[in-house]
Amino acid sequence: MGWVLLSGLLLTLSFPTPDLHLLVWVALVPMALVVRDASAWRCWWAGFVTGFVWRATSLYWVTHVMVTYGGMSPPLGLAVTGLLAFWMALSTGLFCLLVPYALRRGVAGAVLLAAVWVSLEYLQVLLPFGFPWTLLGYAAGRTLLLMQAADLAGVWGLSFLAVFVNVAIAQRISRGRRALPLALVATVGILAFAAYGGYRLADAPRHEPGAVAGLAEGAAAPLRVAVIQGNVEQGRVWAPEALRSILENHVRLSLEAIDDGADLIVWSESSAPIPGGLEGDASTRSMLAQLARQTGKTLVVGSPHFELDAAGRPAVTNAAFLVRADGDWAARYDKVRLVPWGEYVPMSWLFRFVAPLVEAIAGFRRGDPDQQLFEDPGGGVPPFAMAICYEVIFPDHVRRQVARGATFVATITNDAWFGDTFAPHQHFSMARLRAVETRRYLVRAANTGISGMVDPWGRVMEKTGLDESVVAVANIRPLSSRTLYVRWGDVLPRLCVVLTLLGALLAWRSRVGAPTPTREHPTVPTREQ
């Protein structure tokens, strides 16, 4: 059991914080060695415990959110975190079922286990109540050199490599010389990823973005962007008496950004916390339109949107609004990927008893996945992608917008819920990889941090601290090239699903077809077994 617990803790340590990301290459090895000769039940249990320890320790901040802002008692908050960890640990248990079979099959076994892991991660994206937080590829891609491969197959390729290397090490320990071919393949794989990273980084500008000819060729003119971090404590966000001071602070920081030459100013999620929505507050809309018109700058503002549906019932979306440089309220983006149990109830027909509680808190309506991109031609701002808070952790959400012509990515969030926990650091690291996957500059405005800008090579250009009221400004370049991941999308995880199903079938047939030991002819365990 000790080795299983160790695997869970190593996985947690691989992610921000403490960000000991090199541990991801060995984190699964203790668990794999423990179950190499185990029964199906022991395999599942070992995988489940590993996953539960990993998720409970890396997602401990859920308890903070539930207790501080959900009104729950500490025991109940811990129970909610435990349920989430339980749900996510089920997949690790399923993964572990195939470990004994795969550890005896060299390269094919390593490919199978890597495919199983990626398939289970992908399931978290597909399920309505999935939670694709801290996928293994985020830790594997913390090294700038290896991160570059994300433009080939997204975060999925990095997850695949991490598991493959873990299995290679486990086989080398358990099978000795017979695992040398796999060890060689794993070494070549890492070197290939590193070589590709070196090749991509060789094209990266050394100083000012766009200074290298390879970047400037075919690229648009630089765009100066500012992110506004208002630092509004979550308890004050929706307090009516705090609205005026919140808006005044955001306007003051915006004027500072304009003095610094900003062309586009991005406010965070819920930065204009109007209870009835911006459409219902004519004075605030007029004030923001006047700010844009008098300064000739483009604004992005986060605020809820309220309207009546076809049945005359109020419908709410978590929205971002675009105010063009001429003061026109040109477009609205409605959040597409909603937080399950926080912003909506998945499969509400089954969980009717929960629906009234969530609807009282939020009850948001989902936005159209193909809604129009934000742009302001008159203000010199070309089309760009939007992601609000949680949805930036979905790789395909950003990819689809880039495939439709987005030239850079803007994401706004309110991470005040998380406090000073691991969560803001985890969230920022996941958003960072979207820049590399799509080879686009990423602009992030977070209410209490972490805000900043990331270039197409994953290098952090600007980064704020937590709990500070500040503005960050940087030059970015709108780009139009398309990466392999943008063109092909989630081909790798879908292929992994097919390999997983085939591998599970072969493993089942192998178990069913194995001879049953008898007293007259006992089976002698071999070294491979």
Secondary structure by P-SEA (a helix, b strand, c coil): caaaaaaaaaaaaacccccccccccccaaaaaaaaccccaaaaaaaaaaaaaaaaaaaacaaaaaaaacccccaaaaaaaaaaaaaaaaaaaaaaacaaaaaaaccaaaaaaaaaaaaaaaaaaaccccccccccaaaaaacccccccccccccaaaaaaaaaaaaaaaaaaaaccccaaaaaaaaaaaaaaaaaaaaaaaaaccccccccccccccccccbbbbbbbbccccccccccccaaaaaaaaaaaaaaaaaaacccbbbbccccccccccccccaaaaaaaaaaaaaacbbbbbbbbbbbbccccccccccbbbbbccccccccccccccccccccccccccccccaaaaaaaaccccccccccbbbbbccccccccccccccccccaaaaaaaaaacccbbbbbbccccccccaaaaaaaaaaaaaaaaacbbbbbbbcccccccccccccccccccccccbbbbbbbbbbccccccccccaaaaaaaaaaaaaaaaaaaaaaaacccccccccccccccc
